[in-house]
Amino acid sequence: MSRDRGSATVWAALVATVLGAVFGGALLLGQAVVARHRAAAAADLAALAAAATWAHGPETACAVALRVARAQGAALGGCLLGGEVAEVTARVVAGPFTATIQARAGPPGPRG
């Protein structure tokens, strides 16, 4: 009987360690998902802003896209304007994760 003495403490410590690792992994996964969503939102909004100001020239449109991306907490990785269509790349760093998303905005294509 004395041989089993203290085994519950060992099991409790083992379970606490495993639960801590699982919860830590879930928190890291959540942080990666949040970074991706923030980057996607910033890229979408920046592309829409650039496409909305295409008539002022590519420099102005990309400057507006940069301002919008920064307001969303993202860095602008690239901005290309082809006529009325804007292609933007936004990057968000959240902890150990970096999410990079591309977005495209412009007028709707022909319906067919």
N, C-alpha and C positions, 0 to 999 in steps of 0.2 A: 504494500500500500504506500509506503514512503517513497517508492521509486517514481510514482506519478506526481509527486508533490511539485507544484510550480509549473506543470505543463500547460495549464490554462493561461498563464501569463505569456508563455512563448507563443501559443496559438493566437492570443489577442494581439500581440505585437505583430505577428505575421499578417493577420487580417487587416490591421490598421495600415501597415505598409502597402499591401496590395490595393486597398481602397484609396490611399493617397496617390498611388501611381495612376490608377484609373481616373480619378478626378483631375489630376494634373494633365493627363492626356486629353481629357475632354475640354479642359480650359484652353489648351494649346490649339485644339481643333477649332474651337469657337473663335479664337483670335484670328486664325487663318481665314475663316469664313467671313468674319467682319472686314478684314483687310480686302478681300476680294470684292465684297459688296460695295465698300467705299470707293474702290478703284473703278468699278463698273459705273457707279452713279456719277463720279467725277468725269469719266470719259464721255458718258452720254451727254451730260450737261455742257461740257466744253465743246463737243462736236456740234450740238444744237446752237450754241452761241456763235461759233465760227460760221456755221452755215447761215445763220440769220444776218450776219454782217459781211457776207461775201462781197457785196457790191462796193464796199469801201477798200477793197484790195486785200491781198493775202497777208500782208504785214499787220494790218489793223485787225483782220479776222483772227489771226493767230495770237495777237496780243490780248484780244478779248477772251479767247479760249484759255490762255495762260492765267488770266485774272480769275476766271471762273474755276479753273482747276485748283488754283491756290486757295480760293475761298472754301473749297471742299476738303482742304487738307491733303491735296495730291500734288505731285510734280508732273509737269507736262513733258512726256518723253518725245513727242513728235507731233507735228501739225502740218498737214498737206491740204491744199485747197485746189480742187480741179473744177473750175467754174463755180457752180452753186453747191457742189458736194465737198464736204469737209471730212477728213479722216484724222482722228486724234488718238494719241496713245497717252494714257494716264498711268502713273505709278504711285502706289501707296505703300509706305513702310509701317508695319505694325509689329512691334517687338522683333522677333527673329524672322518674320515673314515679310516678303516683298511681293505685292500683287501688281501685275502689269496687264492692263486691259486696253484693247483697241475698240473704237467706236466710229461709226460712219453716220453722217446726217446730211440730208439734202431734200430736194423736192421729191414727191412720190413719182415713181416711174409710170409709164403708160399702162393702163388697165387692158387686159386682154383675155 
